Amino acid sequence: MSLTLGVVMDPIANITYYKDTTLALLLAAQERGWKLVYMEPEDLYLERETARGRTRSLKVYDDAEHWYELEPPSDIALGELDVILMRKDPPFDTNYIYSTYILEAAERQGALVANNPRSLRDCNEKMFATQFPQCCPPMIVSAHMDQLKNFHKEHRDVIFKPLDGMGGSSIFRCKQDDPNVGVILETLTGHGKQLTMAQKFIPEISNGDKRILVVAGEPVPYALARIPAEGETRGNLAAGGRGVAQPLTERDYWIVAQVSEQLQARGLYFVGLDVIGDYLTEINVTSPTCVREIDKAYDTRIGERLMLALEAELKRRKQS
């Protein structure tokens, strides 16, 4: 199928070649004969009601020294694209939100945007998980320090984290009688003005914080367990964790089954579930990672799975 895919991403020159998931997805699309066009968020704009972009034709290569080539820019209506991948990394700030408004206009004008722009706004990666309480550990979201302190007193060993962080940034573990609870909560809540999440600590983090990738509602059968470095609580690779690919467990498949219908209904074609032990802790919808590590271990061809799913959706839309 001859298609044109636009990607919205952070500067491609600055990616970490060997582990960049967006590059893996682009390579998969190019292998299927798709034409690629490149945009950074500031290239998107709205002219009257029309979503437009300053785009550049892109070619990608599986080469650590030369992984991309860009052509001179041209200006197009985004609705002319068959598919747009929104792969801008957090922070999820006001500029990110404005980008989703433009991408929502592009969808109205004919493009398939993955993931759905409205769902990118609605599904905060930590709060969204709370819609599936049967999957989650005990938790509370509050800006009130007394409530957070009481949660810590009840559960004794607690993780505190901001709602808008990524890569393990600003995540704190507080054990019983930790003398720093007060100052940590002052920092995270901005002295009671900023919502903060607390979750009961899950000891199974020592076995890894598993990233389970879900494509069009179906799980990839292998996850990447991100095992914390010695002396660390966080398994995030950005925080020094070590990635080990492994098959999904029966519990992992059960968790996917709990969330799959909602993911599909919301147009979330490519999602990363974070699972520690038996518990779902986050649902990553903005720019899920770990494709290259899982592909390398098990030849799962995750990018191809996503492109096939997007082709099927385009075909379904044409027939409806």
N, C-alpha and C positions, 0 to 999 in steps of 0.2 A: 504494500500500500504506500503510495507516494504522498507524504504529508509534510507539513512545515511545523516545526516545533520552536516556539520561542522560550527562552529561559531568562528568568529574572534572578540574578544572583549577586553576591559580593564579587569584587574584582577577580576575574579568573586567573590573573597573573599572580595573585597572592595565595592561591590554594595550596594545601599540602598534598602534593601529587599522589603519593602512594596510598593515601587513605581517604581521598575526597569522594564522597558519595555522589555529589552532583556530576562530577566528571564521569563516574561509572554509568550514571543514567544517560548522559549525553552520548557516550560511546555506544551504548546499547541502541539508542535511537538511530544514530548514524549507521550502525551495522545493518539496520533494517531499511536503509535507503532514505531515511527522513532528512530533509533539509533543516539545518539549525540556524537560528538567529539569536543574537546575544543582546541582553539589556541589563543595566544596573538600575536600581530603584529610581534614581534621579532622571532616568531616560523616559519614564512614563509621564504622560500628561493627558489632560482632557481639553479638547477644543469643542466648545459648546457641549453637545451630548456625546461626542465621539471620543472613545479611548484611542490614543495614539502613542507611538513610541519611536524614539530615536534608536534604531536597531543597526546591528552589524552582522553580516553573514559570518558564521563560525564553522570552523572545522576543528575536530579534536583528534588527538593521537594518544595511543598507549605508550608514551615515551617520557621518561622522567626528565629529559633535557628539553623536550619540545612537545608540549601537550596541547597547544592550541595555535590557531591562526585566525586573525580577524580581518575582514574586509572593511573598506571605508564605510562610514555610516550612511544610512538612508532613513527616510521618515515614512512610516506606514500606519494605517489603521489597524489596531490590534485585533479587531474582529476578522481580519483576513487570515490570521493564523489558525491552523487547525487545533493546536494544543499550546497552552502556556504552562510551563512549570514555574511555580513560585517557590524559589529556593533561597530566599534571603534569610540569613541567620538572624536570631535575636541579637540585640534587644528588641522587644516588641513595643515600640514607642509610637508617638503620634505619626511620624513619617511612615512607619510600617502600615498603620491603619489607613492613612490616605492612599497608599499604594493599593490596598485591597479595594477601596472604593473605585479606583480606576479599573482594576482587574474585573470588578463586578460589572462595570459597564462593558468591558470587552466580552464578557460572557453573554450579556444581553445581545451583543452584536455578532455573536456566532462562534466565538472561540470556546474551547473546553479548557477550563483552568483547573489545574491540580496542584494543590488542594483547593477546594471551593473557597473563594474569598470571604464569604459571609461566615463560613465555619472557622476559618483562620481567626476571625475576630471573636467569635462566640466561644471557642474551645480553648480557653487558657490551659496550658499543658499540665498544670497541677490541679486546678479546680475541676477540669473536665473529668478527671479520674473519680472525683467524689460522687459523680452520678451513678457509680457502680459500687455502692457501699458493701455489697456482698464480696467484693474482690479486694477491698482496701483494709489496711491496718487502722487501729484507732487513731483518730486525727481531730484537729480543730483548726479553724481559720478565724483569726480575730486580730484586731488592733489593740485590744485591751490587755495590758500586761498582767493584770490580776488573773484573768481567765487563762492566759498562757502559762503563768506560774502554777496555777492550780492543776492544769493538765500535766505539767512536769512533776508536781508533787504526787499526783495519782499514779503516773506510769513510771516514774523514777529515772528512766533512761529514754531520752527524747531527742529527736532531730528537729531543729528549727531551720526554716528556709524561707527566702522571699518567694513571691509568686511569679516574679518576672526574670529569674536568673536562668543561667544555662551553664553547662560544663562543670557543674559542681560548685560554682561561685557562691560565696556567702552562705554556705551550709555549715551549721554548727551541731555537734553532738554534745548534749549536756547530761552527764550521769547524775545519780543521786548526790545531793550535797555539793554540787558544783558551785563554787563561789562566784562564777562569772555569769550566772543566768541573768541577773539584773541588767548588767551592761550589754550583754548580747541582745536582750529584748529591747532595750532602749535604742540600740543601733538599728535593728531590723524593723522595728515599728516606728522609728522616728519619734520616739517619746509618745507612743500611743496614737499615731495618725496614719500608719501604714499597715494594711492587712498583712499578716504573716501566717504561714502554715506551720503547725507542729504535728509530727507523727511519732507514734511509739517506735522506738528503735527496734530494728529487726536484726537479731544476731546473725541470721543467715547471710548477711552482707559479706561475711568472710568467704563465702562460696561464690560471690559475684552478684553484681547488679545486672540482671539479664536484659538485653535489648532484643525484643521480639518484633520483627518487622511484619507488617500486615499489608498485603497488596489487594486492593479491591475486596476487602473483607476476608481474604484467605491468608492464613499464616504461612510464612516461609518456615519450613520444618526444622530449621536450625536457628539458634539464638547466639548472640555474643555475650558471654558472661564477662563482665568487666570487674576484675578482681582488684581490690584495693592494694596499693603499695603498703609495705610494712610501716606500721605506725599511723596509717590513714584510715578514716572511716568511709571516705568517698571512693566509689569505684570508677568514676568518670575517667575516660582516657585522658581528658584535658587536665585532670588532677593527678596524673601519674599511674592510673590503673592499668592493669595488664589484661588484654582481651583474649579469651579462650572460647572458640566456637564449639557448640555442643547441641545435641538434639533436644527438641522440646520435650517437656515432661507431660504427663497426663493432666496435671494441674495447669500447666501453661496453655494447653489446648482448651481447657475449660474456661480460663480467663478470656481467651480470644473469643470463644463462643458467646460469652456474656456481652461483649462490646461490639461484636461484628455488625449486628443489624444497625446500630446507631451510626457506626462509621460509614456504612454504605448509604444510609438515608441522608447523611450530611455531606455527601460528596467528598469524603476523605479517602482518597485513593491510595495514599501511601503514608503509613503511620508507624511510629515506633512505640511499643508498649515497654515500660520499664517495670520489671518484676524482680522483687527480692524475696527469696523463700517462696511462700505461698501467696504473696500479696502484690497487687498492682499498686504502684506508687505514682506513676505519671503516664500521661498519654501525649506523646510528642507529635505535633501536627505541622509545625512550621518547616523544619528541614531535618527530618530524621536521618541519622547516620548509621555507620557500621556495615554498609553494603560490601565494601571491598574486602573487609576482614572475613566476613562470612563466605563470600564468593571464593576467596582464596583457599579457604579450608575445605569447602564442600562443593565447589563448582555449581552453586545454586542459580546463577544467572538471574539475579534479582532484577536488574535493569530490564532485561528482556521480559520478565513477568509483568512489570509495570507497563511497558510499551504495548504488550498484547492486550492488557486490560483496557488501556486507553483506546486502542483500535476498536475493541469490542464496544466500548461506550459510544464512540463516534458512529459506528455502524448502527447501533440501536437508535441513536438520535435521528439518523437519516431515515430510518424505517418508521419512526413514530409520527 
